[in-house]
Amino acid sequence: MLNFYPPYLGTGIRVNEISPDWHFMRVSMNLRWFNRNAVGTHFGGSLFSMADPHLMLMLLRILGKDYHVWDLSSSIRFVKPGKGRVTVLFQIEPEMIEDILENTKDGQKYLPEFTLEIKDQEGEVVAEIKKILYIRLKKKR
């Protein structure tokens, strides 16, 4: 269903793979006339959109309904012009889940930082995205 999300339809972003346990996701985008910038490479906003909102959605699925999970902040660093197909991999390791559970067990907020790399077809980094998520165990009523 993520592939029918209107901002993704408009940029050509595709969710190619999601593991059954939601610990892994692969997202890609081909260079097309509608997602090019003035110099013929990937539009930076489209590259940035490739990383949103997947970590949040993955952690919502992994942690379940007892947790608040929100995107808190994001930043992007452009490394080189993106041409052709670009891909970003999302991987949430079991150690990260253990870390989240440990840091939220008493109801405190936790702000883990993730670094994502958008790579071209040759495996070279096109952009680096840093994301900080807000995670907190919901209060019991």
C-alpha positions in Angstrom: 0.0 0.0 0.0 2.9 2.4 0.6 3.5 2.5 -3.2 0.1 4.2 -3.5 0.9 6.9 -1.1 0.3 10.1 -3.2 3.7 11.7 -2.6 5.4 8.5 -3.7 3.3 8.2 -6.8 4.3 11.8 -7.7 8.0 11.1 -7.3 8.3 7.5 -8.5 9.5 6.2 -5.1 8.9 2.5 -4.8 8.9 0.3 -1.7 10.5 -2.9 -3.2 10.8 -5.1 -0.3 9.6 -5.4 3.3 10.6 -8.4 5.5 7.7 -10.2 7.2 9.0 -9.1 10.6 9.4 -5.4 9.5 13.1 -5.4 10.4 14.2 -4.7 6.8 12.9 -2.5 4.0 14.3 -1.6 0.6 13.1 1.6 -1.2 14.2 2.8 -4.7 13.6 5.6 -7.2 14.5 5.8 -10.9 15.4 9.1 -12.4 12.5 10.3 -14.5 11.6 13.6 -16.2 9.2 14.4 -13.3 11.8 14.0 -10.5 14.8 15.7 -12.1 16.1 19.0 -10.9 17.4 21.8 -13.1 20.7 20.1 -13.8 19.2 16.7 -14.7 19.9 14.8 -11.5 17.6 13.6 -8.8 15.7 16.4 -7.0 16.9 16.6 -3.4 13.4 16.7 -2.0 12.6 13.4 -3.7 15.8 11.9 -2.3 14.8 13.2 1.2 11.3 11.7 0.8 12.8 8.2 0.2 13.6 8.1 3.9 10.3 9.3 5.3 8.3 7.7 7.1 9.7 4.2 6.9 11.7 3.9 10.2 8.7 5.2 12.1 6.4 2.8 10.4 8.7 -0.1 10.9 9.1 0.6 14.6 5.4 1.0 15.1 4.9 -2.5 13.7 7.8 -4.0 15.6 7.0 -2.4 19.0 3.3 -2.6 18.8 0.4 -0.4 20.0 1.9 0.2 23.4 4.4 2.7 22.1 4.4 6.2 20.7 6.8 6.4 17.7 7.2 9.7 15.9 9.8 11.3 13.5 11.4 14.1 15.5 14.0 15.5 13.1 15.8 14.7 9.9 18.7 16.2 8.0 20.2 15.4 4.6 23.8 15.8 3.3 24.2 15.5 -0.4 27.3 13.7 -1.3 27.2 13.5 -5.1 24.7 14.0 -7.9 22.2 11.2 -8.1 21.5 9.7 -11.5 19.7 6.5 -12.6 18.3 4.3 -10.0 19.0 5.1 -6.3 18.2 2.8 -3.3 18.1 3.1 0.4 18.1 0.2 2.8 16.4 0.3 6.3 17.6 -2.3 8.8 16.5 -2.5 12.4 18.8 -4.9 14.3 17.6 -6.9 17.3 20.1 -4.9 19.4 18.4 -1.7 18.5 15.0 -3.1 19.7 16.6 -4.2 23.0 18.1 -0.8 23.4 14.7 0.9 22.8 13.0 -1.4 25.2 15.6 -0.8 27.9 15.6 3.0 27.5 11.8 3.2 27.6 10.8 0.7 30.2 10.1 3.2 32.9 8.1 5.5 30.6 10.9 7.9 29.7 11.3 9.1 26.1 14.1 7.8 24.0 15.6 9.6 21.0 17.6 7.2 18.9 19.5 8.4 15.9 19.6 6.5 12.6 21.9 7.2 9.6 20.7 6.1 6.2 22.7 6.1 2.9 21.0 6.5 -0.4 23.2 4.8 -3.0 23.4 4.8 -6.8 23.6 1.7 -9.0 27.3 1.5 -8.5 26.9 1.4 -4.7 28.3 4.9 -4.2 26.6 7.1 -1.6 24.5 9.9 -3.2 23.1 11.3 0.1 23.3 10.6 3.8 20.2 11.1 5.9 20.2 11.4 9.7 16.9 10.8 11.5 16.0 11.1 15.1 12.9 9.3 16.3 10.9 10.0 19.5 9.9 6.7 21.2 8.0 6.4 24.5 6.0 3.7 26.2 2.3 4.8 26.4 0.9 5.4 29.8 -1.5 2.7 31.0 -5.0 4.0 31.7 
